[in-house]
Amino acid sequence: MTTDAGATPNLAAVLEALSVEMSLAAEACGHLDSALGKILENTPAESRLAVMQELHTVDHLAQHITAITDFTAKLVQAAPEGVPLEVQEALATITLGAVAERLKGRLGL
């Protein structure tokens, strides 16, 4: 589902790239969850409730990202073949350079 360099990517390729990027975000949430768990181990008992609440928030975020990732992955399978999707304007809104570069690379732009 890749595209030729410089060509307008197709819908399935865009959805696939988005799904991969969301997977990376879910993985980062897992690392954050682990880090908070380690902090919780060293947190005094009277302060643990606050850290546990933050752990719950990170867990909820990870579940949310995973749900959107899974949904997007299914859309890739259902996307019609060869439907072009202009993404340059949307890519320009991404403020994290590494994310934009990974997406451009996956989309052959």
Contact map, one row per residue, 1 for C-alpha under 8 A:
1110000001011001000000000000000000000000000000000000000000000000000000000000000000000000000000000000000000000
1111000010001000000000000000000000000000000000000000000000000000000000000000000000000000000000000000000001110
1111101111001000000000000000000000000000000000000000000000000000000000000000000000000000000000000000000000110
0111111010000000000000000000000000000000000000000000000000000000000000000000000000000000000000000000000000010
0011111000000000000000000000000000000000000000000000000000000000000000000000000000000000000000000000000000111
0001111100000000000000000000000000000000000000000000000000000000000000000000000000000000000000000000000000011
0011111110000000000000000000000000000000000000000000000000000000000000000000000000000000000000000000000000011
0010011111000000000000000000000000000000000000000000000000000000000000000000000000011110000000000000000000000
0111001111101100000000000000000000000000000000000000000000000000000000000000000000011110000000000000000000110
1010000111111100000000000000000000000000000000000000000000000000000000000000000011111000000000000000000000000
0000000011111110000000000000000000000000000000000000000000000000000000000001001111111000000000000000000000000
1000000001111111000000000000000000000000000000000000000000000000000000000011101110100000000000000000000000000
1110000011111111100000000000000000000000000000000000000000000000000000000001000000000000000000000000000000100
0000000011111111110000000000000000000000000000000000000000000000000000000000000000001000000000000000000000100
0000000000111111111000000000000000000000000000000000000000000000000000011011000000000000000000000000000000000
1000000000011111111100000000000000000000000000000000000000000000000000011001000000000000000000000000000000000
0000000000001111111110000000000000000000000000000000000000000000000000000000000000000000000000000000001001100
0000000000000111111111000000000000000000000000000000000000000000000010010000000000000000000000000000001000000
0000000000000011111111100000000000000000000000000000000000000000000011011000000000000000000000000000000000000
0000000000000001111111110000000000000000000000000000000000000000000010000000000000000000000000000000000000000
0000000000000000111111111000000000000000000000000000000000000000000000000000000000000000000000000010001000000
0000000000000000011111111100000000000000000000000000000000000000110110000000000000000000000000000000000000000
0000000000000000001111111110000000000000000000000000000000000000110010000000000000000000000000000000000000000
0000000000000000000111111111000000000000000000000000000000000000000000000000000000000000000000000000000000000
0000000000000000000011111111100000000000000000000000000000000000100000000000000000000000000000000000000000000
0000000000000000000001111111110000000000000000000000000000000100110000000000000000000000000000000000000000000
0000000000000000000000111111111000000000000000000000000000000000000000000000000000000000000000000000000000000
0000000000000000000000011111111100000000000000000000000000000000000000000000000000000000000000000000000000000
0000000000000000000000001111111110000000000000000000000001101100000000000000000000000000000000000000000000000
0000000000000000000000000111111111000000000000000000000000000100000000000000000000000000000000000000000000000
0000000000000000000000000011111111100000000000000000000000000000000000000000000000000000000000000000000000000
0000000000000000000000000001111111110000000000000000000001000000000000000000000000000000000000000000000000000
0000000000000000000000000000111111111000000000000000001001100000000000000000000000000000000000000000000000000
0000000000000000000000000000011111111100000000000000000000000000000000000000000000000000000000000000000000000
0000000000000000000000000000001111111110000000000000000000000000000000000000000000000000000000000000000000000
0000000000000000000000000000000111111111000000000010011000000000000000000000000000000000000000000000000000000
0000000000000000000000000000000011111111100000000000001000000000000000000000000000000000000000000000000000000
0000000000000000000000000000000001111111110000000000000000000000000000000000000000000000000000000000000000000
0000000000000000000000000000000000111111111000000010000000000000000000000000000000000000000000000000000000000
0000000000000000000000000000000000011111111000010011000000000000000000000000000000000000000000000000000000000
0000000000000000000000000000000000001111111000000000000000000000000000000000000000000000000000000000000000000
0000000000000000000000000000000000000111111100000000000000000000000000000000000000000000000000000000000000000
0000000000000000000000000000000000000011111110110000000000000000000000000000000000000000000000000000000000000
0000000000000000000000000000000000000000011111110000000000000000000000000000000000000000000000000000000000000
0000000000000000000000000000000000000000001111111000000000000000000000000000000000000000000000000000000000000
0000000000000000000000000000000000000000000111111000000000000000000000000000000000000000000000000000000000000
0000000000000000000000000000000000000000001111111110000000000000000000000000000000000000000000000000000000000
0000000000000000000000000000000000000001001111111111000000000000000000000000000000000000000000000000000000000
0000000000000000000000000000000000000000000011111111100000000000000000000000000000000000000000000000000000000
0000000000000000000000000000000000000000000000111111110000000000000000000000000000000000000000000000000000000
0000000000000000000000000000000000010011000000111111111000000000000000000000000000000000000000000000000000000
0000000000000000000000000000000000000001000000011111111100000000000000000000000000000000000000000000000000000
0000000000000000000000000000000000000000000000001111111110000000000000000000000000000000000000000000000000000
0000000000000000000000000000000000010000000000000111111111000000000000000000000000000000000000000000000000000
0000000000000000000000000000000010011000000000000011111111100000000000000000000000000000000000000000000000000
0000000000000000000000000000000000000000000000000001111111110000000000000000000000000000000000000000000000000
0000000000000000000000000000000000000000000000000000111111111000000000000000000000000000000000000000000000000
0000000000000000000000000000100110000000000000000000011111111100000000000000000000000000000000000000000000000
0000000000000000000000000000100010000000000000000000001111111110000000000000000000000000000000000000000000000
0000000000000000000000000000000000000000000000000000000111111111000000000000000000000000000000000000000000000
0000000000000000000000000000100000000000000000000000000011111111100000000000000000000000000000000000000000000
0000000000000000000000000100110000000000000000000000000001111111110000000000000000000000000000000000000000000
0000000000000000000000000000000000000000000000000000000000111111111000000000000000000000000000000000000000000
0000000000000000000000000000000000000000000000000000000000011111111100000000000000000000000000000000000000000
0000000000000000000001101100000000000000000000000000000000001111111110000000000000000000000000000000000000000
0000000000000000000001100100000000000000000000000000000000000111111111000000000000000000000000000000000000000
0000000000000000000000000000000000000000000000000000000000000011111111100000000000000000000000000000000000000
0000000000000000000001000000000000000000000000000000000000000001111111110000000000000000000000000000000000000
0000000000000000011101100000000000000000000000000000000000000000111111111000000000000000000000000000000000000
0000000000000000001000000000000000000000000000000000000000000000011111111100000000000000000000000000000000000
0000000000000000000000000000000000000000000000000000000000000000001111111110000000000000000000000000000000000
0000000000000011011000000000000000000000000000000000000000000000000111111111000000000000000000000000000000000
0000000000000011001000000000000000000000000000000000000000000000000011111111100000000000000000000000000000000
0000000000000000000000000000000000000000000000000000000000000000000001111111110000000000000000000000000000000
0000000000010010000000000000000000000000000000000000000000000000000000111111111000000000000000000000000000000
0000000000111011000000000000000000000000000000000000000000000000000000011111111000000000000000000000000000000
0000000000010000000000000000000000000000000000000000000000000000000000001111111000000000000000000000000000000
0000000000000000000000000000000000000000000000000000000000000000000000000111111100000000000000000000000000000
0000000000110000000000000000000000000000000000000000000000000000000000000011111110000000000000000000000000000
0000000000110000000000000000000000000000000000000000000000000000000000000000011111100000000000000000000000000
0000000001110000000000000000000000000000000000000000000000000000000000000000001111100000000000000000000000000
0000000001100000000000000000000000000000000000000000000000000000000000000000000111110000000000000000000000000
0000000001110000000000000000000000000000000000000000000000000000000000000000000111111000000000000000000000000
0000000111100000000000000000000000000000000000000000000000000000000000000000000001111100000000000000000000000
0000000111100100000000000000000000000000000000000000000000000000000000000000000000111110000000000000000000000
0000000110000000000000000000000000000000000000000000000000000000000000000000000000011111100000000000000000000
0000000110000000000000000000000000000000000000000000000000000000000000000000000000001111111000000000000000000
0000000000000000000000000000000000000000000000000000000000000000000000000000000000000111111100000000000000000
0000000000000000000000000000000000000000000000000000000000000000000000000000000000000111111110000000000000000
0000000000000000000000000000000000000000000000000000000000000000000000000000000000000011111111000000000000000
0000000000000000000000000000000000000000000000000000000000000000000000000000000000000011111111000001000100000
0000000000000000000000000000000000000000000000000000000000000000000000000000000000000001111111100001000000000
0000000000000000000000000000000000000000000000000000000000000000000000000000000000000000111111100000000000000
0000000000000000000000000000000000000000000000000000000000000000000000000000000000000000011111111011000000000
0000000000000000000000000000000000000000000000000000000000000000000000000000000000000000000111111001000000000
0000000000000000000000000000000000000000000000000000000000000000000000000000000000000000000001111111000000000
0000000000000000000000000000000000000000000000000000000000000000000000000000000000000000000001111111100000000
0000000000000000000000000000000000000000000000000000000000000000000000000000000000000000000000011111110000000
0000000000000000000010000000000000000000000000000000000000000000000000000000000000000000000001011111111000000
0000000000000000000000000000000000000000000000000000000000000000000000000000000000000000001101111111111100000
0000000000000000000000000000000000000000000000000000000000000000000000000000000000000000000000001111111110000
0000000000000000000000000000000000000000000000000000000000000000000000000000000000000000000000000111111111000
0000000000000000110010000000000000000000000000000000000000000000000000000000000000000000000000000011111111100
0000000000000000000000000000000000000000000000000000000000000000000000000000000000000000001000000001111111111
0000000000000000000000000000000000000000000000000000000000000000000000000000000000000000000000000000111111111
0100000000000000100000000000000000000000000000000000000000000000000000000000000000000000000000000000011111111
0110100010001100100000000000000000000000000000000000000000000000000000000000000000000000000000000000001111111
0111111010000000000000000000000000000000000000000000000000000000000000000000000000000000000000000000000111111
0000111000000000000000000000000000000000000000000000000000000000000000000000000000000000000000000000000111111
